[in-house]
Amino acid sequence: MCLIADPALRDIDTASWSLSERARLYTTELKTHLDSSRHQLHLGGWSFGACVAMEVVVLAEDAGQPVQSLHLLDPLEFLR
């Protein structure tokens, strides 16, 4: 399991990052902590994190790493 906190919690300058910028950061963090040849990706996101998780799925699958599952917890209203 790898928990990634939103960088805006530590650095106010990152609060203006786009969804795709956040997803790229999260993807980099996942690659740093997980060996993709040995780990299957099961992603989850809560609230705005659900949007980020969906974007991470797109990046992972575009890179040839399928995501086994995606769990959205209390996603933002526009996702419903």
C-alpha positions in Angstrom: 0.0 0.0 0.0 1.3 3.5 -0.9 -0.5 6.6 0.4 0.3 9.8 -1.4 -0.8 13.0 0.3 -1.7 16.0 -1.9 1.4 18.2 -2.3 -0.7 21.3 -1.6 -1.0 20.2 2.0 2.8 21.0 2.3 3.4 23.5 -0.4 0.9 26.2 -1.2 2.5 26.8 -4.6 1.2 23.4 -5.8 -2.4 24.3 -5.0 -2.8 25.6 -8.6 -1.5 22.5 -10.2 -3.8 20.9 -12.8 -5.3 17.5 -12.5 -2.9 16.1 -15.0 0.1 17.6 -13.2 -1.0 16.0 -9.9 -1.6 12.7 -11.7 1.9 12.8 -13.2 3.4 13.4 -9.7 1.4 10.6 -8.2 2.4 8.3 -11.0 6.1 9.1 -10.4 5.6 8.5 -6.7 4.1 5.1 -7.4 7.0 4.1 -9.6 9.4 5.2 -6.9 7.8 3.0 -4.3 6.5 0.0 -6.3 8.2 -2.3 -8.7 5.7 -2.5 -11.5 7.0 -6.0 -12.6 6.0 -7.4 -9.2 3.0 -5.3 -8.1 -0.5 -5.0 -9.5 -2.1 -1.6 -9.3 -5.2 -1.2 -7.3 -6.0 2.5 -7.0 -8.3 4.5 -4.9 -9.1 8.1 -4.3 -11.3 10.0 -1.9 -13.2 13.2 -2.9 -10.9 15.2 -5.3 -8.4 12.3 -5.0 -11.0 10.2 -6.9 -10.4 12.5 -9.9 -6.7 12.2 -9.5 -6.9 8.4 -9.3 -8.9 8.2 -12.5 -6.3 10.3 -14.3 -3.5 8.1 -12.9 -5.4 5.1 -14.4 -5.2 6.8 -17.8 -1.5 7.4 -17.4 -0.7 3.9 -16.2 -2.7 2.2 -19.0 -1.1 4.5 -21.6 2.3 3.4 -20.3 1.3 -0.3 -20.6 0.6 -1.0 -17.0 -3.0 -2.1 -16.5 -4.8 -1.1 -13.4 -6.5 -4.1 -11.7 -9.1 -2.0 -9.8 -10.2 1.5 -9.1 -12.0 2.5 -5.9 -13.7 5.9 -5.7 -14.7 7.1 -2.2 -17.1 10.0 -2.1 -16.2 11.3 -5.5 -16.9 14.9 -6.4 -20.5 15.6 -7.6 -19.5 16.1 -11.2 -18.2 12.5 -11.4 -21.6 11.0 -10.5 
